[in-house]
Amino acid sequence: MPGTRGDDGHWLQRLIAMGLCLGIGKRELLEDYYMDEIGSIAQAWNELHNPRANETEVISPEAFFGGGGEKIGGDGT
């Protein structure tokens, strides 16, 4: 079925374009990497550049430090 991913015959051009976006040249991509490495490299790059990774989690001070807090003076400290 033409038009679906990989069936249009341009998979190599897309692979080279992806490598160039990652900073890997065409010759280096085709000669220095195994095909099963490229998927892992792309996945790691996506995780590093995921905009959701920049979100911060908000934690209340009670949850972080505990609910009791520090007591000064009551027990001789």
Backbone as XML, in Angstrom:
<?xml version="1.0"?>
<chain id="A" units="angstrom">
  <residue number="1" name="MET">
    <atom name="N" x="0.847" y="-1.179" z="0.000"/>
    <atom name="CA" x="0.000" y="0.000" z="0.000"/>
    <atom name="C" x="0.892" y="1.242" z="0.000"/>
  </residue>
  <residue number="2" name="PRO">
    <atom name="N" x="1.035" y="1.931" z="-1.106"/>
    <atom name="CA" x="1.874" y="3.124" z="-1.179"/>
    <atom name="C" x="1.365" y="4.220" z="-0.246"/>
  </residue>
  <residue number="3" name="GLY">
    <atom name="N" x="2.317" y="4.982" z="0.281"/>
    <atom name="CA" x="1.952" y="6.075" z="1.167"/>
    <atom name="C" x="2.071" y="5.724" z="2.637"/>
  </residue>
  <residue number="4" name="THR">
    <atom name="N" x="2.064" y="4.444" z="2.954"/>
    <atom name="CA" x="2.268" y="4.087" z="4.343"/>
    <atom name="C" x="3.748" y="4.120" z="4.650"/>
  </residue>
  <residue number="5" name="ARG">
    <atom name="N" x="4.071" y="4.102" z="5.900"/>
    <atom name="CA" x="5.456" y="4.262" z="6.328"/>
    <atom name="C" x="6.350" y="3.175" z="5.751"/>
  </residue>
  <residue number="6" name="GLY">
    <atom name="N" x="7.334" y="3.564" z="4.954"/>
    <atom name="CA" x="8.311" y="2.637" z="4.422"/>
    <atom name="C" x="7.935" y="1.974" z="3.120"/>
  </residue>
  <residue number="7" name="ASP">
    <atom name="N" x="6.697" y="2.102" z="2.681"/>
    <atom name="CA" x="6.267" y="1.414" z="1.474"/>
    <atom name="C" x="6.415" y="2.241" z="0.200"/>
  </residue>
  <residue number="8" name="ASP">
    <atom name="N" x="6.852" y="3.482" z="0.321"/>
    <atom name="CA" x="6.942" y="4.312" z="-0.872"/>
    <atom name="C" x="8.327" y="4.286" z="-1.513"/>
  </residue>
  <residue number="9" name="GLY">
    <atom name="N" x="9.255" y="3.505" z="-0.967"/>
    <atom name="CA" x="10.578" y="3.380" z="-1.547"/>
    <atom name="C" x="11.560" y="4.458" z="-1.129"/>
  </residue>
  <residue number="10" name="HIS">
    <atom name="N" x="11.157" y="5.359" z="-0.247"/>
    <atom name="CA" x="12.026" y="6.453" z="0.174"/>
    <atom name="C" x="12.517" y="6.271" z="1.611"/>
  </residue>
  <residue number="11" name="TRP">
    <atom name="N" x="12.538" y="5.052" z="2.099"/>
    <atom name="CA" x="12.940" y="4.816" z="3.488"/>
    <atom name="C" x="14.405" y="5.190" z="3.716"/>
  </residue>
  <residue number="12" name="LEU">
    <atom name="N" x="15.257" y="4.954" z="2.732"/>
    <atom name="CA" x="16.669" y="5.269" z="2.897"/>
    <atom name="C" x="16.889" y="6.781" z="2.960"/>
  </residue>
  <residue number="13" name="GLN">
    <atom name="N" x="16.182" y="7.524" z="2.132"/>
    <atom name="CA" x="16.296" y="8.981" z="2.161"/>
    <atom name="C" x="15.825" y="9.529" z="3.500"/>
  </residue>
  <residue number="14" name="ARG">
    <atom name="N" x="14.740" y="8.963" z="4.043"/>
    <atom name="CA" x="14.252" y="9.397" z="5.355"/>
    <atom name="C" x="15.251" y="9.041" z="6.448"/>
  </residue>
  <residue number="15" name="LEU">
    <atom name="N" x="15.879" y="7.879" z="6.342"/>
    <atom name="CA" x="16.878" y="7.452" z="7.319"/>
    <atom name="C" x="18.085" y="8.393" z="7.287"/>
  </residue>
  <residue number="16" name="ILE">
    <atom name="N" x="18.536" y="8.757" z="6.103"/>
    <atom name="CA" x="19.659" y="9.683" z="5.971"/>
    <atom name="C" x="19.282" y="11.056" z="6.520"/>
  </residue>
  <residue number="17" name="ALA">
    <atom name="N" x="18.089" y="11.532" z="6.219"/>
    <atom name="CA" x="17.630" y="12.825" z="6.740"/>
    <atom name="C" x="17.570" y="12.806" z="8.257"/>
  </residue>
  <residue number="18" name="MET">
    <atom name="N" x="17.088" y="11.702" z="8.837"/>
    <atom name="CA" x="17.043" y="11.596" z="10.289"/>
    <atom name="C" x="18.453" y="11.624" z="10.858"/>
  </residue>
  <residue number="19" name="GLY">
    <atom name="N" x="19.382" y="10.897" z="10.228"/>
    <atom name="CA" x="20.768" y="10.896" z="10.684"/>
    <atom name="C" x="21.381" y="12.285" z="10.634"/>
  </residue>
  <residue number="20" name="LEU">
    <atom name="N" x="21.104" y="13.029" z="9.584"/>
    <atom name="CA" x="21.625" y="14.393" z="9.475"/>
    <atom name="C" x="21.058" y="15.279" z="10.574"/>
  </residue>
  <residue number="21" name="CYS">
    <atom name="N" x="19.785" y="15.107" z="10.913"/>
    <atom name="CA" x="19.192" y="15.868" z="12.021"/>
    <atom name="C" x="19.868" y="15.533" z="13.343"/>
  </residue>
  <residue number="22" name="LEU">
    <atom name="N" x="20.342" y="14.313" z="13.483"/>
    <atom name="CA" x="21.016" y="13.886" z="14.705"/>
    <atom name="C" x="22.487" y="14.278" z="14.709"/>
  </residue>
  <residue number="23" name="GLY">
    <atom name="N" x="22.971" y="14.808" z="13.596"/>
    <atom name="CA" x="24.367" y="15.188" z="13.502"/>
    <atom name="C" x="25.257" y="14.068" z="12.998"/>
  </residue>
  <residue number="24" name="ILE">
    <atom name="N" x="24.655" y="13.062" z="12.372"/>
    <atom name="CA" x="25.404" y="11.930" z="11.821"/>
    <atom name="C" x="25.392" y="12.061" z="10.308"/>
  </residue>
  <residue number="25" name="GLY">
    <atom name="N" x="26.565" y="12.149" z="9.705"/>
    <atom name="CA" x="26.670" y="12.281" z="8.260"/>
    <atom name="C" x="26.249" y="11.009" z="7.536"/>
  </residue>
  <residue number="26" name="LYS">
    <atom name="N" x="25.965" y="11.151" z="6.248"/>
    <atom name="CA" x="25.489" y="10.023" z="5.436"/>
    <atom name="C" x="26.493" y="8.871" z="5.428"/>
  </residue>
  <residue number="27" name="ARG">
    <atom name="N" x="27.744" y="9.170" z="5.154"/>
    <atom name="CA" x="28.762" y="8.114" z="5.089"/>
    <atom name="C" x="28.940" y="7.455" z="6.452"/>
  </residue>
  <residue number="28" name="GLU">
    <atom name="N" x="29.002" y="8.270" z="7.504"/>
    <atom name="CA" x="29.146" y="7.729" z="8.850"/>
    <atom name="C" x="27.956" y="6.844" z="9.217"/>
  </residue>
  <residue number="29" name="LEU">
    <atom name="N" x="26.759" y="7.288" z="8.872"/>
    <atom name="CA" x="25.548" y="6.522" z="9.167"/>
    <atom name="C" x="25.566" y="5.167" z="8.472"/>
  </residue>
  <residue number="30" name="LEU">
    <atom name="N" x="25.957" y="5.157" z="7.210"/>
    <atom name="CA" x="25.900" y="3.928" z="6.432"/>
    <atom name="C" x="27.093" y="3.001" z="6.671"/>
  </residue>
  <residue number="31" name="GLU">
    <atom name="N" x="28.229" y="3.545" z="7.109"/>
    <atom name="CA" x="29.412" y="2.714" z="7.272"/>
    <atom name="C" x="29.755" y="2.379" z="8.715"/>
  </residue>
  <residue number="32" name="ASP">
    <atom name="N" x="29.417" y="3.261" z="9.654"/>
    <atom name="CA" x="29.878" y="3.088" z="11.033"/>
    <atom name="C" x="28.812" y="2.599" z="12.006"/>
  </residue>
  <residue number="33" name="TYR">
    <atom name="N" x="27.572" y="2.513" z="11.576"/>
    <atom name="CA" x="26.486" y="2.104" z="12.468"/>
    <atom name="C" x="25.815" y="0.844" z="11.939"/>
  </residue>
  <residue number="34" name="TYR">
    <atom name="N" x="25.454" y="-0.039" z="12.853"/>
    <atom name="CA" x="24.608" y="-1.178" z="12.503"/>
    <atom name="C" x="23.167" y="-0.699" z="12.456"/>
  </residue>
  <residue number="35" name="MET">
    <atom name="N" x="22.350" y="-1.342" z="11.658"/>
    <atom name="CA" x="20.951" y="-0.923" z="11.527"/>
    <atom name="C" x="20.204" y="-0.991" z="12.852"/>
  </residue>
  <residue number="36" name="ASP">
    <atom name="N" x="20.501" y="-1.979" z="13.688"/>
    <atom name="CA" x="19.783" y="-2.076" z="14.960"/>
    <atom name="C" x="20.241" y="-1.026" z="15.970"/>
  </residue>
  <residue number="37" name="GLU">
    <atom name="N" x="21.354" y="-0.339" z="15.742"/>
    <atom name="CA" x="21.803" y="0.748" z="16.616"/>
    <atom name="C" x="21.051" y="2.039" z="16.334"/>
  </residue>
  <residue number="38" name="ILE">
    <atom name="N" x="20.637" y="2.236" z="15.112"/>
    <atom name="CA" x="20.064" y="3.510" z="14.698"/>
    <atom name="C" x="18.753" y="3.786" z="15.432"/>
  </residue>
  <residue number="39" name="GLY">
    <atom name="N" x="17.934" y="2.770" z="15.631"/>
    <atom name="CA" x="16.685" y="2.960" z="16.361"/>
    <atom name="C" x="16.924" y="3.386" z="17.797"/>
  </residue>
  <residue number="40" name="SER">
    <atom name="N" x="17.908" y="2.790" z="18.438"/>
    <atom name="CA" x="18.226" y="3.158" z="19.825"/>
    <atom name="C" x="18.767" y="4.576" z="19.912"/>
  </residue>
  <residue number="41" name="ILE">
    <atom name="N" x="19.571" y="4.966" z="18.939"/>
    <atom name="CA" x="20.115" y="6.319" z="18.914"/>
    <atom name="C" x="18.989" y="7.328" z="18.727"/>
  </residue>
  <residue number="42" name="ALA">
    <atom name="N" x="18.083" y="7.061" z="17.813"/>
    <atom name="CA" x="16.958" y="7.963" z="17.568"/>
    <atom name="C" x="16.065" y="8.059" z="18.804"/>
  </residue>
  <residue number="43" name="GLN">
    <atom name="N" x="15.830" y="6.948" z="19.467"/>
    <atom name="CA" x="15.000" y="6.958" z="20.672"/>
    <atom name="C" x="15.652" y="7.786" z="21.778"/>
  </residue>
  <residue number="44" name="ALA">
    <atom name="N" x="16.952" y="7.619" z="21.974"/>
    <atom name="CA" x="17.661" y="8.402" z="22.995"/>
    <atom name="C" x="17.636" y="9.885" z="22.654"/>
  </residue>
  <residue number="45" name="TRP">
    <atom name="N" x="17.804" y="10.228" z="21.376"/>
    <atom name="CA" x="17.765" y="11.623" z="20.956"/>
    <atom name="C" x="16.380" y="12.214" z="21.219"/>
  </residue>
  <residue number="46" name="ASN">
    <atom name="N" x="15.342" y="11.443" z="20.916"/>
    <atom name="CA" x="13.975" y="11.920" z="21.157"/>
    <atom name="C" x="13.713" y="12.143" z="22.643"/>
  </residue>
  <residue number="47" name="GLU">
    <atom name="N" x="14.226" y="11.265" z="23.488"/>
    <atom name="CA" x="14.040" y="11.441" z="24.928"/>
    <atom name="C" x="14.747" y="12.696" z="25.429"/>
  </residue>
  <residue number="48" name="LEU">
    <atom name="N" x="15.927" y="12.984" z="24.888"/>
    <atom name="CA" x="16.661" y="14.188" z="25.291"/>
    <atom name="C" x="15.984" y="15.467" z="24.819"/>
  </residue>
  <residue number="49" name="HIS">
    <atom name="N" x="15.323" y="15.404" z="23.683"/>
    <atom name="CA" x="14.725" y="16.594" z="23.097"/>
    <atom name="C" x="13.210" y="16.635" z="23.248"/>
  </residue>
  <residue number="50" name="ASN">
    <atom name="N" x="12.672" y="15.820" z="24.124"/>
    <atom name="CA" x="11.232" y="15.791" z="24.368"/>
    <atom name="C" x="10.837" y="17.032" z="25.166"/>
  </residue>
  <residue number="51" name="PRO">
    <atom name="N" x="9.938" y="17.847" z="24.646"/>
    <atom name="CA" x="9.560" y="19.050" z="25.393"/>
    <atom name="C" x="8.902" y="18.738" z="26.736"/>
  </residue>
  <residue number="52" name="ARG">
    <atom name="N" x="8.278" y="17.594" z="26.870"/>
    <atom name="CA" x="7.656" y="17.246" z="28.150"/>
    <atom name="C" x="8.705" y="16.935" z="29.209"/>
  </residue>
  <residue number="53" name="ALA">
    <atom name="N" x="9.924" y="16.625" z="28.812"/>
    <atom name="CA" x="10.976" y="16.326" z="29.777"/>
    <atom name="C" x="11.377" y="17.569" z="30.557"/>
  </residue>
  <residue number="54" name="ASN">
    <atom name="N" x="11.046" y="18.756" z="30.040"/>
    <atom name="CA" x="11.403" y="19.991" z="30.719"/>
    <atom name="C" x="10.390" y="20.400" z="31.776"/>
  </residue>
  <residue number="55" name="GLU">
    <atom name="N" x="9.290" y="19.687" z="31.875"/>
    <atom name="CA" x="8.299" y="20.001" z="32.892"/>
    <atom name="C" x="8.834" y="19.625" z="34.266"/>
  </residue>
  <residue number="56" name="THR">
    <atom name="N" x="8.473" y="20.411" z="35.250"/>
    <atom name="CA" x="8.907" y="20.115" z="36.617"/>
    <atom name="C" x="7.718" y="19.640" z="37.430"/>
  </residue>
  <residue number="57" name="GLU">
    <atom name="N" x="7.978" y="18.785" z="38.360"/>
    <atom name="CA" x="6.945" y="18.262" z="39.239"/>
    <atom name="C" x="6.891" y="19.125" z="40.489"/>
  </residue>
  <residue number="58" name="VAL">
    <atom name="N" x="5.698" y="19.499" z="40.905"/>
    <atom name="CA" x="5.524" y="20.325" z="42.087"/>
    <atom name="C" x="5.205" y="19.408" z="43.267"/>
  </residue>
  <residue number="59" name="ILE">
    <atom name="N" x="6.021" y="19.529" z="44.314"/>
    <atom name="CA" x="5.835" y="18.730" z="45.525"/>
    <atom name="C" x="5.680" y="19.684" z="46.690"/>
  </residue>
  <residue number="60" name="SER">
    <atom name="N" x="4.695" y="19.440" z="47.526"/>
    <atom name="CA" x="4.485" y="20.308" z="48.681"/>
    <atom name="C" x="5.619" y="20.117" z="49.687"/>
  </residue>
  <residue number="61" name="PRO">
    <atom name="N" x="5.934" y="21.150" z="50.455"/>
    <atom name="CA" x="6.998" y="21.016" z="51.459"/>
    <atom name="C" x="6.704" y="19.918" z="52.476"/>
  </residue>
  <residue number="62" name="GLU">
    <atom name="N" x="5.429" y="19.714" z="52.820"/>
    <atom name="CA" x="5.071" y="18.681" z="53.780"/>
    <atom name="C" x="5.403" y="17.289" z="53.243"/>
  </residue>
  <residue number="63" name="ALA">
    <atom name="N" x="5.169" y="17.088" z="51.973"/>
    <atom name="CA" x="5.472" y="15.786" z="51.378"/>
    <atom name="C" x="6.983" y="15.570" z="51.278"/>
  </residue>
  <residue number="64" name="PHE">
    <atom name="N" x="7.723" y="16.653" z="51.061"/>
    <atom name="CA" x="9.167" y="16.527" z="50.896"/>
    <atom name="C" x="9.877" y="16.379" z="52.234"/>
  </residue>
  <residue number="65" name="PHE">
    <atom name="N" x="9.539" y="17.238" z="53.185"/>
    <atom name="CA" x="10.235" y="17.242" z="54.471"/>
    <atom name="C" x="9.527" y="16.415" z="55.538"/>
  </residue>
  <residue number="66" name="GLY">
    <atom name="N" x="8.284" y="16.084" z="55.315"/>
    <atom name="CA" x="7.510" y="15.375" z="56.337"/>
    <atom name="C" x="6.572" y="16.357" z="57.024"/>
  </residue>
  <residue number="67" name="GLY">
    <atom name="N" x="5.558" y="15.839" z="57.619"/>
    <atom name="CA" x="4.535" y="16.702" z="58.222"/>
    <atom name="C" x="4.904" y="17.239" z="59.572"/>
  </residue>
  <residue number="68" name="GLY">
    <atom name="N" x="5.778" y="16.569" z="60.318"/>
    <atom name="CA" x="6.070" y="16.996" z="61.687"/>
    <atom name="C" x="6.915" y="18.235" z="61.784"/>
  </residue>
  <residue number="69" name="GLY">
    <atom name="N" x="7.850" y="18.401" z="60.904"/>
    <atom name="CA" x="8.761" y="19.542" z="60.996"/>
    <atom name="C" x="9.722" y="19.390" z="62.164"/>
  </residue>
  <residue number="70" name="GLU">
    <atom name="N" x="10.555" y="20.385" z="62.331"/>
    <atom name="CA" x="11.519" y="20.352" z="63.434"/>
    <atom name="C" x="10.953" y="21.086" z="64.631"/>
  </residue>
  <residue number="71" name="LYS">
    <atom name="N" x="11.252" y="20.595" z="65.791"/>
    <atom name="CA" x="10.827" y="21.227" z="67.043"/>
    <atom name="C" x="12.084" y="21.791" z="67.728"/>
  </residue>
  <residue number="72" name="ILE">
    <atom name="N" x="12.013" y="23.012" z="68.143"/>
    <atom name="CA" x="13.143" y="23.633" z="68.797"/>
    <atom name="C" x="12.795" y="23.849" z="70.271"/>
  </residue>
  <residue number="73" name="GLY">
    <atom name="N" x="13.641" y="23.393" z="71.157"/>
    <atom name="CA" x="13.528" y="23.700" z="72.569"/>
    <atom name="C" x="12.714" y="22.751" z="73.404"/>
  </residue>
  <residue number="74" name="GLY">
    <atom name="N" x="11.694" y="22.129" z="72.941"/>
    <atom name="CA" x="10.787" y="21.335" z="73.750"/>
    <atom name="C" x="11.453" y="20.125" z="74.407"/>
  </residue>
  <residue number="75" name="ASP">
    <atom name="N" x="12.394" y="19.487" z="73.761"/>
    <atom name="CA" x="13.012" y="18.297" z="74.318"/>
    <atom name="C" x="14.469" y="18.541" z="74.712"/>
  </residue>
  <residue number="76" name="GLY">
    <atom name="N" x="14.860" y="19.784" z="74.858"/>
    <atom name="CA" x="16.198" y="20.092" z="75.329"/>
    <atom name="C" x="17.215" y="20.279" z="74.225"/>
  </residue>
  <residue number="77" name="THR">
    <atom name="N" x="16.784" y="20.331" z="72.974"/>
    <atom name="CA" x="17.741" y="20.538" z="71.884"/>
    <atom name="C" x="17.743" y="21.966" z="71.412"/>
  </residue>
</chain>
